[in-house]
Amino acid sequence: MIKTKYGETGSLIVKGLSKGFDIVLSSYEVFSSPGFGQLAKVFGATSRADKQKLKRNIASLKKRGLVGTTFKKGATVYFLTKKGQRESERLSLDDIKIKKPKKWDRKWRIVMFDIPEKLKKVRMEINFRLQDFGMEQYQKSTFITPYDCKKEVIELQNFFNIKRYLKYIVAEKIDDEEAYKARFGL
């Protein structure tokens, strides 16, 4: 998981809000809403003190511009801002995994990138993400896997807006094929 500036709890709050959970705080600071009970369980927030800590986390997210508020019937309703939605999409990249089929189709997937220096942080994140997907580094900016990952590569291209820098290739043969078969347990 990519580290965030607001911690694991903040990440989970952003993910929860993106999945449609509403967080409602009444003037008595009692948490309510159908989804909040489930969200509170994720954090183990059962006591009043735990719920207050969760409220502080939410306030911190609001201060950072990830969460906004509206007022309805004497209660504060929290929602994701555009910045929060973008962060939620980034966090959802953590959940992407390349599916391993039962039988290998004997093709290699090669992902190459040539991201300019001005996008160094994006380049570093792409490098991390491809490794996190379970791909092996073939050369400096080239990764390889025997499993179809086109959908995952397209998600990276779209999220980071780097389609022209990140390429996907399907190959039938590669150098050092036996060594890579062994690495992937084929």
C-alpha positions in Angstrom: 0.0 0.0 0.0 1.2 3.5 -0.8 1.8 5.5 2.3 -0.5 8.5 2.7 0.0 11.7 4.6 -3.1 11.0 6.7 -2.5 7.4 7.8 -4.3 4.2 7.4 -7.5 5.4 9.2 -7.7 8.4 6.9 -7.3 6.1 3.9 -10.1 3.8 5.1 -12.4 6.8 5.7 -11.7 8.1 2.1 -12.3 4.6 0.7 -15.5 4.2 2.8 -16.9 7.5 1.6 -16.1 6.6 -2.0 -18.1 3.4 -1.6 -21.2 5.4 -0.7 -21.1 5.4 3.1 -22.4 8.6 4.6 -20.9 9.9 7.8 -23.4 11.9 9.8 -22.6 13.6 13.1 -25.5 15.1 15.1 -25.1 18.0 17.4 -24.8 15.5 20.2 -21.8 13.9 18.4 -23.6 10.7 18.1 -22.7 8.8 14.9 -25.6 7.7 12.7 -26.4 6.4 9.3 -26.9 3.0 7.9 -23.3 2.7 6.6 -21.5 4.3 9.5 -22.0 1.4 11.9 -20.1 -0.8 9.4 -17.5 1.8 8.9 -17.1 2.2 12.7 -16.6 -1.5 13.1 -13.7 -1.4 10.6 -12.0 1.0 12.9 -13.0 -0.8 16.1 -14.7 2.4 17.2 -17.1 1.1 19.8 -16.5 3.5 22.7 -17.3 7.2 22.8 -13.5 8.0 22.9 -12.9 5.8 19.8 -15.7 7.6 18.0 -14.2 11.0 19.0 -10.8 9.9 17.6 -12.5 8.9 14.4 -14.2 12.3 14.3 -10.8 14.0 14.6 -9.5 11.9 11.7 -12.5 13.1 9.6 -11.9 16.7 10.7 -8.2 16.3 9.6 -9.4 15.0 6.2 -11.7 18.0 5.9 -8.8 20.4 6.7 -6.7 18.8 3.9 -9.6 19.4 1.5 -10.5 15.7 0.9 -13.8 15.8 2.8 -16.5 18.5 2.6 -19.6 19.0 4.8 -23.2 19.9 4.4 -25.8 20.4 7.1 -29.1 18.5 7.0 -31.7 18.4 9.8 -29.3 19.6 12.5 -26.6 17.2 11.6 -23.3 17.5 9.7 -23.0 15.2 6.7 -19.5 14.5 5.4 -18.8 13.7 1.7 -15.7 13.4 -0.6 -14.6 16.5 -2.4 -13.2 16.3 -6.0 -9.8 16.1 -4.4 -11.0 13.3 -2.1 -12.5 11.5 -5.0 -9.2 11.7 -6.9 -7.4 10.4 -3.8 -9.9 7.6 -3.5 -9.2 6.5 -7.1 -5.4 6.5 -6.2 -6.1 4.4 -3.2 -8.2 2.0 -5.2 -5.0 1.3 -7.3 -3.8 -0.6 -4.1 -6.6 -3.1 -4.7 -5.6 -4.0 -8.2 -4.1 -7.5 -8.6 -3.3 -9.3 -11.8 -5.3 -12.5 -12.0 -3.3 -15.7 -12.5 -5.1 -18.1 -14.9 -5.2 -21.8 -14.2 -3.3 -22.5 -17.5 -0.7 -20.2 -19.0 -1.3 -19.2 -22.6 2.4 -19.2 -23.3 2.6 -15.4 -24.0 4.5 -12.8 -22.2 3.2 -9.3 -21.3 5.8 -6.6 -21.4 5.1 -3.2 -20.0 7.6 -0.4 -20.9 7.6 3.2 -19.9 9.7 6.3 -20.8 8.3 8.9 -18.4 10.1 12.3 -18.6 12.1 13.7 -15.7 9.5 16.4 -15.0 7.1 13.5 -14.0 9.7 11.8 -11.8 7.2 11.1 -9.0 4.8 9.5 -11.5 7.7 7.4 -12.9 8.6 6.2 -9.4 4.9 5.3 -8.6 4.6 3.4 -11.9 7.7 1.5 -11.0 6.3 0.6 -7.6 2.8 -0.3 -8.9 4.2 -2.7 -11.6 6.3 -4.4 -8.9 3.2 -4.5 -6.6 1.2 -6.1 -9.4 3.7 -9.0 -9.2 5.6 -8.2 -12.4 9.4 -8.8 -12.7 11.8 -6.1 -13.9 13.1 -7.1 -17.2 15.2 -4.0 -17.8 15.3 -0.6 -16.1 12.0 0.7 -17.4 10.6 -2.6 -18.6 8.5 -5.1 -16.6 7.3 -8.6 -17.6 4.6 -11.0 -16.6 3.1 -14.1 -18.1 -0.4 -13.0 -17.2 -2.8 -10.7 -19.0 -2.6 -7.3 -17.4 -3.9 -5.0 -20.2 -6.8 -3.8 -18.1 -4.5 -2.9 -15.2 -2.1 -1.1 -17.5 -5.0 0.9 -19.0 -6.1 1.9 -15.5 -2.6 3.2 -14.8 -2.4 5.0 -18.1 -5.8 6.7 -17.4 -5.2 7.5 -13.8 -1.8 9.1 -14.3 -2.6 10.4 -17.8 0.5 8.8 -19.3 -0.8 6.7 -22.2 1.9 8.1 -24.5 4.6 7.1 -22.0 3.4 3.6 -20.9 3.2 0.8 -23.4 1.8 -2.7 -23.3 3.2 -5.5 -25.6 2.3 -9.2 -25.9 5.2 -11.4 -27.0 5.5 -15.1 -27.8 9.2 -15.5 -27.0 11.7 -13.6 -24.8 15.4 -13.9 -24.1 16.1 -15.8 -20.9 12.6 -17.4 -21.1 13.5 -20.4 -18.9 14.8 -18.2 -16.1 11.6 -16.1 -16.2 9.4 -19.3 -16.3 11.2 -20.4 -13.1 10.6 -17.0 -11.5 6.9 -17.2 -12.2 6.7 -20.9 -11.3 5.7 -22.0 -14.8 
